[in-house]
Amino acid sequence: MRNSKDIAVEVPTFLRQGPADAALTFAFAHGAGAPMDTPFMTFFADGLADRGWQVLRFEFPYMAKRRVDGKRRPPDRAPLLLAGWQAVIDRLGPERLVIGGKSMGGRMASLVAERAGVRGLVCLGYPFHPAGKPERLRTEHLEALSVPTLILQGSRDAMGNREEVSGYRLSAGIDLHWAEDGDHDLKPRKASGRSAEQNWQEALQALHAFLQRLQ
């Protein structure tokens, strides 16, 4: 894989929320199949901004093109996604920056966080393995990760449920918040007696508390 610093990409356009002079900024990337303004992304961005944090959402090149012409595309290859993250970090500076995202966006952030020296990392629905392929783990780099990290995960996530993740070797610096009966979007089943709003609110509070500890 080519070094992401060797790939030239434009700094993406940011969707900014929250105070520009906030103690920390959260750069927030989308997942593989949906843009930066989904209800999920918007809920967490709005909630963090309301709590006094600056949130900058952005889209990787393939998703930005879809916004222009409406054509669905597969995600860019990993080197370009990583270069996109590096461009964001270079523009904002790592000192007061927490990076992360939904699913793929968070996974790509986790691959650059250590080298970039950012303040923290947040993954909302980390894809520990592809759905239906638990043998294809994406955890090797998480074993020695020293960047303070929070993973918000549904307890029945098809890409890493609570039982599976409990058996993984993960860095002691990784905190896990479990959304009860949550899927990859942290949404519970109706029969659980819980609501998506309840799971999302609890995850948002965990994220807010994590940022408070980092400032």
ABEGO torsion letter per residue (X at the ends): XBBAAABBBBBBBBBBBEBAABABBBBBBBBAABBAABAAAAAAAAAAAAAGBBBBBBBBAAAAAAAAAGBBBBBBBAAAAAAAAAAAAAAAEAAABBBEEBEAAAAAAAAAAAAAGBABBBBBGBBABBBGBAABBBAAAAAABABBBBBBBBAABAAGBAAAAAABBBBAABBBBBBBGBBAAGBBBAAAGBBAAAAAAAAAAAAAAAAAAAX
